[in-house]
Amino acid sequence: MAPRHRALAVVLAMSGPFFVGGAQAQSLVELYEAARGFDATYLAARSQYDASLAQAAQARAGLLPQAGLGVAANWARREVPQYSALDGNSNNQSATLSASQPLYRPINKLTNDQAVLSTDIAQARLVQAEQDLIVRSSQAYFDVLAAQDTLAFVQAQKSAVAEQLAAAKRNFEVGNATVTDSREAQAQYDLVQAREIAAANQLRVKQLALDQLVGRSGVSPRPLAAPVALPELTPADPQAWVNRTAETHPAILQATRNLDIAELETRKAEAGHKPTLDLVGQYQVAKGPSTVLPVTAGNVRTNTASVGLQFNLPLFAGFAVQNRVKETLALEDKARTDLEAARRNVDLATRSAYLGVVSGQGQVKALEAAEASSQSALDANRLGYQVGVRINIDVLNAQSQLFQTKRDLAQARYDVLVNQLRLRQASGSLLPEDLRPIDALLAK
């Protein structure tokens, strides 16, 4: 093998999706766990979930006993001009403990039922936030790998073009080539240098995005292990993926619960005509002047206890209840339409994601074949250049085509892996455990 061919082979061996490695590299699962404890968007979703649970629990207060304690004290001065003997001061103090227990309050009961359903909505929103974090973490992870590959391929191309430029100059000096070969190689070299600067900057940007997501500095993702064997898509039927959504998809579950809540809201509006019944009790301790005994008897203490039922029946509210029922029925129809729209959107998103994965797999196979063809074309052009049937630009173009194909192939593989996660997200079945099969494909 010629010296320049050996140098190019070394560069290619160091490039591609296997360029970055080392014991300090982190796996996808490890970085996802780090993002789960740092990402502001996900942490905000968790706090919102906790707040939603507490808010839902507040509705139960309408079914539980209520108690209160009241204390009062006042001072009074009494003056009777005609009977000065009745003049004097008086002090009154009282403490009252009151309690009530709802016995029949249909609106409170329905409000509590709505709160129970709202906890399912809060859970579904948290699941959506977790699925979104899985996809964002994976996308950021493979964005860094893709940027590393692009930089490595550009650097490998730069080395190859530099060797071709040196060869063209030597051939020109000995009279075996024209100055055109040297200038074409120089132009290609300058262009690759510009691409290298852009690729290095893109890598820094992607690295910063991943660092910010996981809350660490200088993370190093593990590359795909060689040879790359992408997992097959199972089940290989879009309808099977659509059937997975059913009623468990977070978006469909939220729309379903919103419809249930809307139906209960209609029942609440209809309950505006119904009576309420409460059990009430009170115990009071009071101290003050007696209204029965002579004034000179001074202050006396009285204890009063009472227990009873409190009944209330609405008779007329200016047609507010009837109009409220009309409003809730319209909102119920809206919630029913929103549920149907959610089902259609999930169906479309799932089928689109499935086609994206299938298309990506086909693209990977095509690019693998193109890589082999580009390598053969490069070898043929090199041989033709040596025997004089090809010019330098032919070799340079073949090199550029090969490196472009390698870069596109690496990107297509990453896209397939991320799109498989997006398919699971679209079907509502994405779990953190789905990252482990991808982790198994990474270099150790």
C-alpha positions as CSV (number, residue, x, y, z in Angstrom):
1,M,0.0,0.0,0.0
2,A,1.3,3.4,-0.9
3,P,2.3,5.7,2.0
4,R,-0.5,8.2,1.4
5,H,-3.0,5.3,1.1
6,R,-1.9,3.9,4.5
7,A,-2.2,7.4,6.1
8,L,-5.7,7.7,4.7
9,A,-6.7,4.3,6.0
10,V,-5.5,5.3,9.5
11,V,-7.6,8.5,9.4
12,L,-10.7,6.6,8.2
13,A,-10.2,4.0,10.9
14,M,-10.2,6.8,13.5
15,S,-13.2,8.6,12.0
16,G,-16.8,7.7,11.6
17,P,-19.2,6.7,14.3
18,F,-16.4,5.1,16.3
19,F,-14.2,8.1,16.7
20,V,-15.1,9.0,20.3
21,G,-14.7,6.6,23.1
22,G,-12.9,6.0,26.3
23,A,-13.5,4.9,29.9
24,Q,-14.9,8.3,30.8
25,A,-17.7,8.2,28.1
26,Q,-21.3,8.2,29.4
27,S,-24.1,5.9,28.1
28,L,-27.5,7.2,27.0
29,V,-29.2,5.8,30.1
30,E,-26.7,7.5,32.4
31,L,-27.2,10.9,30.7
32,Y,-30.9,10.5,30.7
33,E,-30.9,9.9,34.4
34,A,-28.8,13.0,34.9
35,A,-31.2,15.0,32.8
36,R,-34.1,13.7,34.8
37,G,-32.7,15.3,37.9
38,F,-31.6,18.5,36.3
39,D,-33.7,19.5,33.3
40,A,-35.8,22.5,34.3
41,T,-38.7,21.7,32.0
42,Y,-39.1,18.2,33.5
43,L,-38.7,19.4,37.1
44,A,-41.3,22.1,36.5
45,A,-43.7,19.3,35.2
46,R,-43.1,17.3,38.4
47,S,-43.8,20.3,40.6
48,Q,-47.0,21.0,38.6
49,Y,-48.0,17.4,39.1
50,D,-47.5,17.6,42.9
51,A,-49.5,20.9,42.9
52,S,-52.3,19.2,40.9
53,L,-52.5,16.4,43.4
54,A,-52.8,18.8,46.3
55,Q,-55.3,20.9,44.4
56,A,-57.4,17.8,43.8
57,A,-57.3,16.8,47.5
58,Q,-58.8,20.2,48.4
59,A,-62.1,19.2,46.9
60,R,-62.6,16.5,49.5
61,A,-62.9,19.2,52.1
62,G,-66.5,19.8,51.0
63,L,-67.4,16.3,52.3
64,L,-65.6,16.5,55.6
65,P,-66.6,18.2,58.9
66,Q,-65.8,21.9,59.4
67,A,-65.0,23.3,62.9
68,G,-64.3,26.8,64.1
69,L,-63.5,28.6,67.4
70,G,-64.6,32.1,68.1
71,V,-63.6,34.3,71.1
72,A,-65.0,37.7,71.9
73,A,-64.6,40.3,74.7
74,N,-66.1,43.7,75.3
75,W,-66.3,46.4,77.9
76,A,-69.3,48.7,78.5
77,R,-70.1,51.7,80.7
78,R,-73.7,52.2,81.8
79,E,-75.0,55.5,83.2
80,V,-78.6,56.1,84.2
81,P,-79.1,59.8,85.2
82,Q,-82.4,59.2,87.1
83,Y,-81.0,56.2,89.0
84,S,-77.4,56.7,89.7
85,A,-77.4,53.5,91.7
86,L,-77.6,51.6,88.4
87,D,-74.5,53.2,87.0
88,G,-71.5,50.9,86.5
89,N,-69.2,49.0,84.2
90,S,-69.7,45.6,82.7
91,N,-67.4,43.1,81.0
92,N,-68.5,40.3,78.7
93,Q,-66.4,37.4,77.4
94,S,-67.4,34.5,75.3
95,A,-65.9,31.5,73.5
96,T,-67.8,29.6,70.9
97,L,-66.9,26.3,69.3
98,S,-69.0,25.5,66.2
99,A,-69.0,22.5,63.9
100,S,-70.9,21.2,60.9
101,Q,-71.0,18.1,58.9
102,P,-72.5,18.0,55.4
103,L,-75.2,15.2,55.2
104,Y,-76.5,15.9,51.7
105,R,-74.7,18.2,49.4
106,P,-74.7,16.7,45.8
107,I,-72.6,19.5,44.3
108,N,-69.8,18.8,46.8
109,K,-69.9,15.1,46.0
110,L,-69.7,15.7,42.3
111,T,-66.8,18.2,42.8
112,N,-64.9,15.6,44.7
113,D,-65.5,13.1,41.9
114,Q,-64.1,15.6,39.4
115,A,-61.0,16.1,41.5
116,V,-60.4,12.3,41.5
117,L,-60.5,12.4,37.7
118,S,-58.2,15.4,37.5
119,T,-55.5,13.3,39.2
120,D,-55.5,11.1,36.1
121,I,-55.0,14.1,34.0
122,A,-52.1,15.3,36.1
123,Q,-50.5,11.8,35.9
124,A,-50.9,11.8,32.1
125,R,-49.2,15.2,31.8
126,L,-46.3,14.0,33.9
127,V,-46.0,10.9,31.6
128,Q,-45.9,13.2,28.6
129,A,-43.2,15.3,30.2
130,E,-41.1,12.2,30.9
131,Q,-41.5,10.9,27.3
132,D,-40.5,14.3,26.0
133,L,-37.4,14.3,28.1
134,I,-36.5,10.8,26.8
135,V,-36.7,12.0,23.2
136,R,-34.9,15.3,23.9
137,S,-32.1,13.5,25.8
138,S,-31.7,11.0,23.0
139,Q,-31.8,13.7,20.3
140,A,-29.1,15.7,22.1
141,Y,-27.0,12.6,22.7
142,F,-27.0,11.6,19.0
143,D,-26.6,15.2,17.9
144,V,-23.3,15.3,19.6
145,L,-22.2,12.0,18.0
146,A,-23.3,13.2,14.6
147,A,-21.4,16.4,15.1
148,Q,-18.3,14.4,16.1
149,D,-18.7,12.2,13.1
150,T,-19.0,15.2,10.8
151,L,-15.9,16.8,12.2
152,A,-14.0,13.5,12.0
153,F,-15.0,12.9,8.4
154,V,-14.1,16.5,7.4
155,Q,-10.7,16.1,9.0
156,A,-10.1,12.8,7.3
157,Q,-11.1,14.4,4.0
158,K,-8.8,17.3,4.7
159,S,-5.9,14.8,5.2
160,A,-6.8,13.0,2.0
161,V,-7.0,16.2,0.0
162,A,-3.7,17.4,1.5
163,E,-2.0,14.2,0.3
164,Q,-3.6,14.6,-3.2
165,L,-2.4,18.2,-3.3
166,A,1.1,17.2,-2.4
167,A,1.0,14.5,-5.1
168,A,-0.3,16.9,-7.7
169,K,2.6,19.3,-6.8
170,R,5.2,16.6,-7.1
171,N,3.7,15.4,-10.4
172,F,3.8,18.9,-11.7
173,E,7.4,19.4,-10.7
174,V,8.5,16.3,-12.6
175,G,6.3,17.2,-15.6
176,N,3.7,14.4,-15.2
177,A,0.8,16.7,-14.5
178,T,-0.4,20.2,-15.3
179,V,-0.7,23.1,-13.0
180,T,-4.5,22.7,-13.2
181,D,-4.3,19.6,-11.0
182,S,-2.4,21.5,-8.3
183,R,-4.9,24.4,-8.4
184,E,-7.9,22.1,-8.2
185,A,-6.5,20.3,-5.3
186,Q,-5.7,23.6,-3.6
187,A,-9.2,24.9,-4.1
188,Q,-10.6,21.6,-2.7
189,Y,-8.3,21.9,0.3
190,D,-9.4,25.5,1.1
191,L,-13.0,24.4,0.8
192,V,-12.5,21.5,3.3
193,Q,-10.8,23.9,5.7
194,A,-13.9,26.1,5.7
195,R,-16.0,23.0,6.3
196,E,-13.8,22.0,9.2
197,I,-14.3,25.3,10.9
198,A,-18.0,25.1,10.6
199,A,-18.1,21.4,11.8
200,A,-16.0,22.3,14.8
201,N,-18.3,25.1,15.8
202,Q,-21.4,22.9,15.3
203,L,-19.8,20.3,17.6
204,R,-19.3,22.9,20.3
205,V,-22.9,24.1,20.0
206,K,-24.3,20.5,20.3
207,Q,-21.9,19.8,23.2
208,L,-23.2,22.8,25.1
209,A,-26.8,21.8,24.5
210,L,-26.2,18.3,25.9
211,D,-24.2,19.7,28.8
212,Q,-27.0,22.1,29.7
213,L,-29.6,19.4,29.4
214,V,-27.9,17.0,31.8
215,G,-26.3,19.6,34.1
216,R,-22.7,18.4,33.6
217,S,-19.7,19.8,31.9
218,G,-17.8,18.2,29.1
219,V,-19.9,15.0,28.8
220,S,-18.7,12.4,26.3
221,P,-21.4,10.2,24.7
222,R,-20.4,6.6,23.9
223,P,-20.5,6.0,20.1
224,L,-22.2,3.1,18.4
225,A,-20.2,-0.1,18.5
226,A,-18.8,-1.6,15.3
227,P,-20.3,-3.3,13.3
228,V,-23.5,-1.3,13.6
229,A,-26.6,-3.5,13.7
230,L,-29.8,-1.5,14.1
231,P,-32.7,-3.2,15.8
232,E,-35.6,-4.3,13.7
233,L,-39.0,-2.5,14.0
234,T,-41.5,-4.7,15.8
235,P,-44.3,-5.0,15.2
236,A,-43.8,-4.2,11.5
237,D,-47.4,-3.1,11.1
238,P,-48.6,0.5,11.5
239,Q,-52.1,-0.6,12.6
240,A,-50.5,-2.6,15.4
241,W,-48.8,0.6,16.7
242,V,-52.0,2.6,16.4
243,N,-53.9,-0.1,18.4
244,R,-51.4,0.4,21.2
245,T,-52.7,3.9,21.8
246,A,-56.3,2.7,22.7
247,E,-57.2,4.7,25.9
248,T,-53.8,4.6,27.5
249,H,-52.2,7.3,25.4
250,P,-51.6,10.3,27.6
251,A,-53.3,12.7,25.2
252,I,-56.3,10.4,24.7
253,L,-56.5,9.8,28.5
254,Q,-56.5,13.5,29.2
255,A,-59.3,14.1,26.6
256,T,-61.3,11.2,28.0
257,R,-61.0,12.5,31.6
258,N,-61.9,16.0,30.4
259,L,-65.1,14.6,28.9
260,D,-65.9,12.7,32.2
261,I,-65.3,15.9,34.1
262,A,-67.6,17.9,31.7
263,E,-70.4,15.3,32.2
264,L,-70.1,15.7,36.0
265,E,-70.1,19.5,35.5
266,T,-73.5,19.1,33.8
267,R,-74.8,17.1,36.8
268,K,-73.5,19.7,39.1
269,A,-75.4,22.4,37.2
270,E,-78.6,20.3,37.4
271,A,-78.0,19.9,41.1
272,G,-78.4,23.6,41.6
273,H,-82.2,22.9,42.2
274,K,-81.5,20.3,44.9
275,P,-81.7,21.0,48.6
276,T,-78.8,20.7,51.1
277,L,-78.8,19.3,54.6
278,D,-76.1,19.8,57.2
279,L,-75.6,18.6,60.8
280,V,-74.6,21.6,62.9
281,G,-73.5,21.9,66.5
282,Q,-72.4,24.7,68.8
283,Y,-71.0,25.0,72.3
284,Q,-70.6,28.5,73.9
285,V,-69.1,29.6,77.2
286,A,-70.0,33.2,78.1
287,K,-69.3,35.4,81.1
288,G,-71.1,38.7,81.8
289,P,-73.7,40.6,83.8
290,S,-76.9,38.6,84.5
291,T,-80.1,39.9,82.8
292,V,-82.2,38.0,85.4
293,L,-80.5,38.5,88.7
294,P,-80.2,41.9,90.4
295,V,-77.3,44.0,89.1
296,T,-75.4,43.6,92.3
297,A,-75.2,39.9,91.7
298,G,-72.2,40.7,89.4
299,N,-71.0,38.7,86.4
300,V,-72.2,35.1,85.9
301,R,-71.0,32.3,83.6
302,T,-73.3,30.5,81.2
303,N,-72.7,27.4,79.2
304,T,-74.9,26.8,76.1
305,A,-74.8,23.7,73.8
306,S,-76.9,23.1,70.8
307,V,-77.2,20.4,68.0
308,G,-79.5,20.5,65.0
309,L,-80.1,20.0,61.3
310,Q,-79.9,22.9,58.8
311,F,-82.0,22.5,55.7
312,N,-81.8,24.7,52.6
313,L,-83.9,24.5,49.5
314,P,-83.3,26.9,46.5
315,L,-86.6,28.1,45.1
316,F,-85.7,30.6,42.4
317,A,-82.3,32.0,41.2
318,G,-83.3,34.1,38.2
319,F,-82.9,31.2,35.7
320,A,-79.2,31.0,36.5
321,V,-79.4,27.2,37.0
322,Q,-81.2,26.6,33.7
323,N,-78.7,28.7,31.8
324,R,-75.8,27.1,33.6
325,V,-77.1,23.7,32.4
326,K,-77.2,24.9,28.8
327,E,-73.6,26.1,29.1
328,T,-72.3,22.8,30.5
329,L,-74.1,20.8,27.9
330,A,-72.3,22.8,25.2
331,L,-69.0,22.4,27.0
332,E,-69.7,18.6,27.2
333,D,-70.1,18.5,23.4
334,K,-66.9,20.4,23.0
335,A,-65.0,17.9,25.3
336,R,-66.5,15.0,23.2
337,T,-65.2,16.7,20.0
338,D,-61.8,17.3,21.6
339,L,-61.6,13.6,22.4
340,E,-62.3,12.6,18.8
341,A,-59.7,15.1,17.6
342,A,-57.1,13.7,20.1
343,R,-57.7,10.2,18.7
344,R,-57.3,11.4,15.1
345,N,-54.2,13.3,15.9
346,V,-52.6,10.3,17.7
347,D,-53.5,8.1,14.8
348,L,-51.9,10.5,12.3
349,A,-48.8,11.0,14.4
350,T,-48.3,7.3,15.0
351,R,-48.6,6.4,11.3
352,S,-46.3,9.3,10.3
353,A,-43.7,8.2,12.9
354,Y,-43.9,4.6,11.7
355,L,-43.3,5.7,8.1
356,G,-40.4,7.8,9.2
357,V,-38.7,4.8,10.8
358,V,-39.4,2.6,7.8
359,S,-38.0,5.3,5.5
360,G,-35.0,5.7,7.7
361,Q,-34.2,2.0,7.7
362,G,-34.4,2.0,3.9
363,Q,-32.2,5.0,3.7
364,V,-29.6,3.3,5.9
365,K,-29.5,0.2,3.6
366,A,-29.2,2.4,0.5
367,L,-26.4,4.4,2.1
368,E,-24.5,1.3,3.1
369,A,-24.6,0.2,-0.5
370,A,-23.6,3.7,-1.6
371,E,-20.7,3.7,0.8
372,A,-19.3,0.5,-0.8
373,S,-19.9,1.9,-4.3
374,S,-18.2,5.2,-3.4
375,Q,-15.2,3.3,-2.0
376,S,-14.9,1.3,-5.2
377,A,-15.3,4.4,-7.3
378,L,-12.5,6.1,-5.3
379,D,-10.2,3.2,-5.7
380,A,-10.9,3.1,-9.5
381,N,-10.2,6.8,-9.9
382,R,-7.0,6.6,-8.0
383,L,-5.8,3.8,-10.2
384,G,-6.9,5.7,-13.3
385,Y,-5.1,8.8,-12.1
386,Q,-1.9,6.8,-11.7
387,V,-2.1,5.3,-15.2
388,G,-3.2,8.7,-16.7
389,V,-6.8,8.0,-17.7
390,R,-8.2,10.1,-14.8
391,I,-7.3,13.6,-13.7
392,N,-6.9,14.9,-10.2
393,I,-10.3,16.4,-10.0
394,D,-11.8,13.0,-10.5
395,V,-10.0,11.7,-7.5
396,L,-11.0,14.7,-5.4
397,N,-14.6,14.4,-6.3
398,A,-14.6,10.7,-5.5
399,Q,-13.1,11.4,-2.1
400,S,-15.7,14.1,-1.4
401,Q,-18.4,11.7,-2.4
402,L,-17.1,9.0,-0.1
403,F,-16.9,11.2,2.9
404,Q,-20.3,12.7,2.3
405,T,-21.8,9.2,2.1
406,K,-20.1,8.1,5.3
407,R,-21.4,11.2,7.1
408,D,-25.0,10.7,5.7
409,L,-24.9,7.1,6.7
410,A,-23.9,7.9,10.3
411,Q,-26.6,10.5,10.5
412,A,-29.2,8.1,9.1
413,R,-28.4,5.5,11.7
414,Y,-28.8,8.0,14.5
415,D,-32.1,9.2,13.0
416,V,-33.5,5.7,12.9
417,L,-32.7,5.2,16.6
418,V,-34.3,8.5,17.6
419,N,-37.3,8.0,15.3
420,Q,-38.0,4.6,16.9
421,L,-38.3,6.4,20.2
422,R,-40.5,9.0,18.6
423,L,-42.7,6.2,17.3
424,R,-43.1,4.9,20.8
425,Q,-43.8,8.4,22.0
426,A,-46.4,8.9,19.3
427,S,-48.1,5.7,20.3
428,G,-48.0,6.6,23.9
429,S,-45.9,3.6,24.9
430,L,-42.5,5.2,25.4
431,L,-40.8,4.2,28.7
432,P,-37.3,4.9,30.1
433,E,-36.7,1.1,29.8
434,D,-36.8,1.6,26.0
435,L,-33.4,3.3,26.2
436,R,-31.7,0.1,27.3
437,P,-31.8,-1.7,23.9
438,I,-30.1,1.4,22.4
439,D,-27.6,1.4,25.2
440,A,-26.7,-2.2,24.2
441,L,-25.6,-0.9,20.8
442,L,-23.1,1.5,22.2
443,A,-19.4,0.9,22.6
444,K,-18.4,-0.2,26.0
